[in-house]
Amino acid sequence: MLSGNLISVTDSPTMGVAEAAQILGVSPRHIRNSFHRGELSGAQVGRCIRISRHAVYSLVGFSDAGEVAANAGTRA
């Protein structure tokens, strides 16, 4: 049985390529290429790439998920 100490997805220090692409307004391929060039920090396990949530939020000018949620829809 699972314990009650589960973390939500937004508490994770990383995000998937698709989520990073959506937040930054670019294609998933661009995110993967940026990761491989060292422009975005993250980790790769096998074929799975996880991008640092902090790195993505820094590029958009936000410090955390709460600030992203509070400003959703206000950026062009």
DAJOHU-V338917 format. One record per helix or strand. SS is the DSSP state (h for helix, s for strand). FROM is the first residue (numbers start at 1). TO is the last residue. Records with the same first field share a line. If there is no record, write none. Layout:
# DAJOHU-V338917
SS = FROM-TO, FROM-TO
This chain:
# DAJOHU-V338917
h = 9-11, 17-24, 28-36, 53-60, 65-70
s = 14-16, 42-45, 48-52
